[in-house]
Amino acid sequence: MLVARLAFISIGLLFSTFSHAQNSFNTNRTYTTNKTYTVTYVYDGDTVKLRALEAYAPADEFKLRLTDIDAPERSQAYGLKARRALIQLCYGKNIIATVKLSGTDKYNRALGRLRCNDIDASLYLAERGLAWHYAQYSSDIEIYKAAQNARRLTLGLWANDNPIPPWVWRHQHLYYN
């Protein structure tokens, strides 16, 4: 009887966890990968605001958090350099952006891979040593290798003796969140 009760509780917990994970992604998003966008603002090295090129309403704008990387915060060492690199790659009237969306985060930002004029922005930043591969949330081997190569070549933030990862920096600067 006890074994049956424990099995029933375990199955219930499993289903509730699964349904919570399913609901953590906002399925009401209507953005598709076949749309083209323009970057209207670059917040930092891994977050931008996008507007659909055929958009006519403010509702067609959304904030995108780039997946697979974590760039330094704006007030952190190399934070402004990462932001400037993303601006150089993605911001301007002759830049066409496309997105492969994967969900939303706890701040209700869309999550996805951004390509600007067919250049992967996450890979671009990792190759230049301006972002960490975000191993906690990514298994992308190409970005992992690009970040490791930048580290080996001491590019960007890897020129510092002991660069602080953004997730550690944010924890140390709780006022920032």
N, C-alpha and C positions, 0 to 999 in steps of 0.2 A: 504494500500500500504506500509506504514511504517512497519507494523507488518510483512508482507511478506518479505520485504527487510532484516529486523533484523533476521528473521528465516533463510533466505538464508545465511547470513553472519555467523550466529552461526553454521550452519551445515558445512559450509566450514572450519571454525576454528576447529571444532571437527575432521573432516577428516584429516586436515593437522597435528594436534596434534597426532592423532592416527598413521599416517604414519611415523611421526618423531620418535615416541616411537618404532615402529617396526624396523626402520632403526638404532636405537641406539645399537642394537645387531648385531654383525658381523655374518651374516649367512654363510659366506664363510669358517668358521672354519670346519675342517674335523675330529676333535677329537671326539671319541665316548666313551661311558662308558664301552664298552667291551674290550678296549685296556688296557694294563698294561704299567706302566711308572716307571722310576727311577727318583728320585729327584737329580738333578745335582748341585743345589745351593739353599741355604736358604737366602733370602734377609733380612727378618725380621720375626716377629711372625705371619704374615698372608700373606706372599708372597714367592713363591718358583719358581724355574725353573724346568721344567719337560722335559724328553726325552722319547719317546716311546721306549720300550725295543727292538723292532725289527727295530729301526731307523738306518739309515745309512747316513743321511744328516743333516746338521745343521738346515734345515727348519723343521725338526721333533721336534725341541725344542720350548718350549713356556713358557711364564711367566704366572703363575696362582695366582690370588688373591682369598684367601679363603673367602667364603661367610659366612654370619650370625654372624661374629665376627669382632671386630676391636682391634688389639693388639697394645700395646704401641710402639711408634717409637723407633728405635735403640738408639738414644741419649736421650730418655726419661726414667724416672725411670721405671724399670722392662722391658724395651725394650730388653736388651740383654738376660735377663732370659727367656723371651718369645721366642726369637730366638733360644736359646740353647735348650729349651724344644722341639721345632719343629724339630731341628736338631737331637736330641736324638730319637724322634719318627719316623722321615721320611728319614733320610739321611744314606745311607750305601748300600753296594752291596747286602745285604741279605734282603733288604726292597723292597716289591712290592707295588706300589702305583696305585690306581684306582681313577678316577675322574668322577663326575657327573656334567657336564658343564651346565651353565645357561645363558651364554651370554658373553659380553665384557664390560669393563668400559671405561670411557673417556680417559684413558691412553692406550687403546687398549690391556689391559691385559685380558686374559680369566678369567671368573668368575666361581667358582664352589666349590663343596664339595670334599675335598681330604680325602681319606682313605689310611692309611699306614699299611700294614699287617692287614687289616680289622678293624683298629681303626680310628674312625672319628676324624680328626685333629682339627676341630673347636670345637667339644665337649670336646676333651682332654684338650685344652687350657683354655676353659671356666671353666671346673671343677676344675682346679688348680689355678684359680684366675689370669691367665696370659693374659686374653683378656676380653673385654666387649662384651656383646650381642649387636650387632649393630642394635638396634630397628628401626632406620630410614630406613633400607633396609631389615629387616628380621622379620618374624613372627614365627620363629621356637621356639616352646614352650619348647622343650627339652633343647636347649641351653640357653634360658631365665632362666629356672629353675636351670640349672647347675651354671650359673653366679650368680644368687641370693643366692644359697646355699654356693658358695665360699665366697661371701660377708658376709653372716651370720657367717661363720666359720673364717672370716678374713684370708683367704688364699691368698698367692701371693700379688698382688698389693693392695688388700683390707686390708693388715696389716698397710698400711699408713693411717693416719687420714683423709686425703682429697686427694685421688688419682685424677689426672687430666685425663679425657678421652682424647684419642688420637685426636679426631676431634677438641676439644678445644685447645689442645697443638699445633696442626698444625696451627690453626688460630693465636695463639700467637707467633708462630715462622714462619712467612711467608717466610723467607729466605730458610726454609727447603724444601719447595715445589718446 
